[in-house]
């Protein structure tokens, strides 16, 4: 018999956490299981049982996703999906995904989001790469005075960071397409700073940027150490650089550039339109060391999602959307949108563009240009001139960016 897939009961949550930990290559501990189970709601879980034994699972939570125009769209955040090594390669991951997406749509949640996975399961089930992360390196040196003008930048301790950072992040994410909300439970875990989740060897350091009125940005970083007598501090690793204003962003980068005890400053996740290189032209060389897909997005309710975001160039389009997994989501939709609102409804009119739900997800936050996908053969122009109208409609600035990982 094929494994049974069903939600877990309250009494099975410990087993679910343990199976997911083992699936991720970690040994579960009793205390770790007790703490982790608080993040799971039984009715938002799925587990696979083979002969009565749990062999894999997945879950979801509801977060807010900021979309172009600043609206906070409810999104199902899909958590770790894991299978014991003995049960991989048998189609269970796809079975999880198919059932999970159908249930999330039935709940009325318009989109689902997850982090890039190693397997091809998300791509085969309609998830498109919606935001990208850029990694960079820069050499320290004298910080340009302009970057710190009118700002006080100071190190703070953990207690002050606990009070201030969640509010600052919330102010920032409401104006940045692609950011997701962070729950109190997320912040509690984040501030615990467990060694296994660190991007560098040291504990976090916390920095605030403040104007005369209040804090308007924060930086968290870690340090990598070198030989004690030769160069005890080797690298400053930027973790979160979150700013409500561009001036605050410049001040926080100024703090990093002035940290000349290290050989280099590196960041693992900044926006693809990061302006650092233009803040210090001719002073320091900023090296892009990589870019990667970060947030993957799946449209569960096409008209609901398209009608929530805003469009910088007013216009109307008829989109023919293919969705092989959620048949009720496929169809022809009339989109009318602008800076002050949008609506999207099913229609019988001839289509202007035809594309898959995966590719629509990729352009939804403005991270990919429709013409790029058309040149790749992924979008068909059915009405002459439709691409020229559609491309600026779906664009957005600044570029979508997600910093929260899970």
N, C-alpha and C positions, 0 to 999 in steps of 0.2 A: 504493500500500500504506500502511496506517496505520503510524505509528511503532512500532518494537519497544521493549518495556519489559522490562528485565532488571537484575539486580545488576551492578555494575561489577567489574572485576578490579583487582588491586593496581596494575597498570600504568596503569589509567584513572583513578585517584584524583585526579591533578593536573587532568585535564580536568573531572572532576566539580566540584571546588572552583572552577575558573575559570568554568564555566557558571553556578554558583550565585551567584558574585560579580557577573557581568554581569547576571544576572536581577534582582539586588537593586539595580542601578544603580551598581555600583562597578567600577572598573578593577582587575583582579587584578594583583598584582605577583609576581615569582618568589619572593621571600622570604615573602610572605604566603601563597602557595599551599603552600609547603613546610611552614610552621608549621600551617596549618589542616588539612592532610591527616591529621595525627596524631589528629584528633577523629573520623575516619570508620573504620568497620569495613566492608570490602567486602561481607560477607554480610548487612549491615543497610542496604544502600543499594539504590536503584532509580534507573535512568536511562532516558530515552527517546532512541532513536536514529532519525533520519530520514535514510534513504539512507546509513547508516553514520556520520552526524555526530551527536554528542551535542547535544540541544537542551533538556534539562531534567533535574532530578533531585530526590531527597529522601533522607532517612536517618533513623535512630533510634538511641537509646542506652537502656540500662536505668538507671533511677534508683530511689530509694526515695521514695514518697509517703506522708506521714504522714496517717493517716485517723483519724476520731473514735475515741477510746480509746487512741491512741498507737501502734498497730501500724504498722510500716513495710511498705507494700505495694509489691511490684515493679511498676514502671510503665514503659512504653515512651515515652520522651521523643522526640517527633517533631521533628526539626530543620527548618531552613529548606527549604521546597519552592519551587523556582523553575523558570520556563520562560523561554526567550528570547522577546522581544516578538513575533517572527515566528510563534511557535507557541502563543500564548495564545488562549483562546476556542474551542479545538477539542476540549475534553473531556479533555485529558491530565491536568489536575490531579485530576479525579474518578477517572480510571483509575489514577493513582498511589495515591490514597487507598483505593480498593476493594481493590487487590492488597495494599497495605501492611497494612491492617487484617486481612485474611485470614491473612497470613503471621505477624503478631504473635500472633493468637489461636492459630495452630498451634504457636507456640513456648511456649505456656502462660502468656503474660503477661496478667494479668487486666484491666488497664486501659491506656489510652494517654492521654497528655496533650500539649497544645501551647498556644502562646500564641494570643491572638485574631488571626485573619487578616483581611485586607481582603476577601477573597472570601467567598462563602457556602458554599464547599466543606465546611468542618468541620461547619456546622449541618446540611447535607443528608446527612451521613454519620454522624450519631449523637452528635456532640460537644455536650455541654451546658455552659453557663457555670457553673462550679463554685465559683469564688472571684471576689470583686470587689475593686478597689482604689479607695481614696478619696484625693482630693487636698485639701489644706487650706492655709490661710494664717493666720498669727497675727502680731501686732505684738510686737516685743521690749519688754522692760521689766525692772523688778526682779524677779528670780526669787523666788517664795515660798520661804521657808526650809525649809518642810516637804518640798519636792521633793528637797532635797539632804541631808536628815537621815541621818546614819550612813553616808554614802558619800563616797568620794574619786573625783572625776571629773577626768581629766587627758588632755591631748593626748599622743599617742605618735607615734613615727616609723614609717616604713614597715616597717623591720626587725622591730620589736616587733609591729606589726600582723600581719605574715606569720606570726609564731609563735603569736599568741593568737586572732585572729579566726576561723579555721576551726573551732577547738575550741568557741568560744563559739556560733557559728552551729549547730554540730551539737547542742549541748545544747539550744538553743532549739527547733530544728526538730522534735526528737523529741516535744515536747509541744504543737506547734501544727499542728492539722489544716490541710492544704493546702500545707504547705511541702514542698519536694523537696530531696533530698540534692545536695550540690555536690562534684563529683569534684576530685581534685588538679589535673587539667588545667583545670577551670573556674577554680579559684582562681589558677592561674598566669596565665591570661589576664586575670582580673579585676584582679590586682595590677599587670599591665602598664599598665592605665589608658590604653588607646589613645584619642586625641582623638575619633575618630569614634564612640566608644561612650559618651561623656560626656553627662550630663544638664545640665551647666552648664559654664561656660568654664574654671574653675580645675581644678587637680589635686585629688585627694581629700585631706581632712584626716581623721584618725583619733582617736577619743575613747574611752576606757575608763571604765566605772563599776566600782568595786571596793568590796567590803566588807572586813572585817578579814581574811577568809580568802583570797579570790581574786576575779578579775574575774567579774562577773555580767551584763554587757551592753556593747554597743559602739554607737557612732554613727559613720557616715561622712557627710561633707557637702562641698559645694563652695560657692564664693563667686562671686557676679556682681559685677562692678566698675562703678562710676559715674565721674563727673568727678573727676579727681585732687584738685583744690583744694576742691571742694564736698562731695562724699560719695564717698570712694574705694571704700567697700564699700556696695553697694546691696542685696544679697539673700543670705541663707543658704539654700541648697537642701539639704534633708535627703534623703539617698540611702537608706542602710540605717539603721534604728533597731531594733536587735535586743536583746531583753532576756530573760533567764532568769526574772527576778522582776518584779513590778509596781513594787517600790521602785526597782529599777534603771531601769525605764522612766521613772519620775518624775524621777530624777536626771538622765538624759540630756536629757529635755525641759527640765529646769531649766537645763542648760548652754545650750541654744538660747535660752531666754527671756532669759538674762542677756547675750546677745550684742547689746548695744544700739548697736554701731557700724553695724548694717544697718537699713534701713527696714522690712524684713519678713522673716519666716521662712516658707518654703514647703516642703511635702512632696508628692512626686508619688505615693507609694504607702504608705498606712497602712491598717490594718484598718478595716472599716466600723463596728466598735464601739470605735474609738479613744477612750480615756477622757480625752484631754487637756483638753477643755472642762470636765470635772468636776474636774480637778485644780486649776484656777485659776478657780473661779466668781467672777464679779464683778470680776476683776482684768484679764483680757484677753479680747477677743472672738476666738473661733476661727471662721474662716469656711470652710465646705466649698465648694471651688471646682469639684468634679466627682467623679463616680463612673463607673467603667467596668468591664466584664467583663475579667477578667485570665486566669486559668487555665481552659482548656476541657478537659473530661474525657470519655473514651469508655469505656464498659464493654464489655470483650471477653468476659468470663466473668461473667455476672450472679451465679450462686450463689457463685462464688469471691470476688467483690468484696463482696457483701452479708454473707457469712459472716465476713469479716475485721474489719469495723468493729464498734464497740460502740454500744449504744443506751441512752440515759439513762433511759428508761421501759420496763420489761420488757413484752413483748407478742408476739403472733404475728399474721401477716397472710398472705393468699394474694394474690400480685401477678400480674397478666396483663401480660406485657411484650411489646411489639411491636418487632421489629427487622427491617426490610426488607432490610438489607444482609447481616447474618450470621444466616442462618436458624436455625442450630443454637443461637443465643443466645436466640431467641424462645421463649416458652412460659409456663407457669404455675408459679410457685415459692412454696413455703411457707417463710416467713421466721419464725424464732423467735429473739428476741434480747433482751439485757439488758446490764447493766453488766459482767457477768463473762464474757460470751462470746455467740456467735451461731452458728447454722447455717442454711443455706438449701439446699433440695433441690427438685427437680422434683416436681410433684404433679398429681393428677387432681381435687383438690378444687375446688369452685366458687370463683371469684376474688372478693376483697373490693374490689380497686381495679384499674383498667386504665390503663396509661400507656405511652408510648413509651420506648425505651432512652435517647433524648435527654433526656427530662424526668426519668427516674430518675437520670441522671448529674448533672443540675442539683441534685437534692436529696441526692445521695449524701454529700457532706461537711457537710451541714447549712446550706448557704448560702442556700437558698430553702425556704420553707414549702410543704408539700404543699397546704395549703388555698389558697394564693395561686395555684398552678397549676390547681387545680380551679375556682376562680372565673374563671380565664382560659379555661376549657373544654379544658384539656390533660390533666386527670386525671378519670376517671370513677369515681364511687363506686357500686359494684355491690351492696354490703351496707350497710344502714343503720347509721350510727355508725362505719363503718370509717375515715373521714377523721379523726374525733375521736380514734380510737385511734392512727392512723398518724402524725399530725402531730407529737406530742411524742416519738414513737419516733425519728424521723429528725432531730430538732433536735439542735444541739450548741453548746456554749459553751466558750471564746470562739468568735467567728465564724471560719470558715475564712479563711485568708489566705496568699497566695503573694507573696513578694518577689523571687524569682529570675526573671530574664528570660533569654531566649535567642533 
